[in-house]
Amino acid sequence: MQLNRLPHYFSEIQELYETPARTDLTTISGYITYLEGLREGRIDLSSLQDTEEEGEEVFTVRLIQAKGGATLSGVDAVATITS
């Protein structure tokens, strides 16, 4: 999953994120850091292997806190896993 930050990217920014445990993804949490001058960052997600035949699965990544003078305009990002 890719995260973008808006202009005014002159200082380092960190955002804390998490995914819920109720999906077929491994639960993750941690920080994504945008170094000075960078506008994009990534969160790598891993899916759990199962034998259940599934269609699309929707999950949410929640941004919890921003550091470095940044603010969050939206805290939840919705994504879809397709098979």
QUILINSUL-V941876 format. One record per pair of residues at least 4 apart in sequence whose ideal C-beta (glycine too) atoms are under 7 Angstrom apart, sorted by sequence separation. I is the first residue (numbers start at 0). GAP is how many residues later the second one is. D is the distance in Angstrom with one decimal. If there is no record, write none. Layout:
i/gap/d
I/GAP/D
I/GAP/D
This chain:
i/gap/d
4/4/5.8
18/4/6.9
33/4/5.1
65/4/4.0
65/5/6.0
18/6/5.6
20/6/4.6
65/6/5.2
33/7/5.4
4/8/6.4
18/8/6.0
18/9/5.4
31/9/4.4
62/9/5.3
17/10/7.0
17/11/4.1
31/11/5.9
16/12/6.6
62/12/5.0
16/13/6.7
61/13/5.7
61/14/5.3
15/15/5.7
16/15/6.2
14/16/6.9
59/16/5.1
60/16/4.8
13/17/4.8
14/17/5.4
27/17/6.7
59/17/6.9
42/18/6.5
59/18/5.5
60/18/6.7
13/19/5.0
24/20/5.4
25/20/4.7
57/20/6.2
58/20/5.9
11/21/6.6
12/21/4.6
24/21/6.8
11/22/6.7
24/22/5.7
25/22/6.2
57/22/5.2
11/23/5.7
23/23/5.5
24/23/6.7
56/23/7.0
11/24/5.6
23/24/5.0
55/24/5.2
56/24/4.6
8/25/6.7
10/25/6.1
55/25/6.7
9/26/6.4
16/26/6.0
18/26/6.9
23/26/6.5
55/26/5.2
8/28/6.3
54/28/6.7
2/29/6.2
4/29/5.5
8/29/6.7
53/29/6.3
8/30/5.4
23/33/6.0
4/34/5.5
22/34/6.4
24/34/6.0
46/34/6.7
3/35/5.9
3/36/5.5
22/36/4.2
1/38/6.0
2/38/4.9
19/39/6.9
1/40/5.7
2/40/6.8
18/40/6.3
19/40/6.3
0/41/6.9
0/42/4.8
18/42/5.5
0/44/6.3
16/44/5.7
17/44/5.5
16/45/6.6
16/46/5.5
17/46/6.4
16/47/6.7
14/48/5.1
15/48/4.3
15/49/4.6
14/51/5.2
12/53/6.4
13/53/4.4
12/54/6.7
13/54/6.1
12/55/4.2
11/56/5.3
10/57/5.4
12/57/4.4
10/58/6.1
0/60/6.0
0/78/6.0
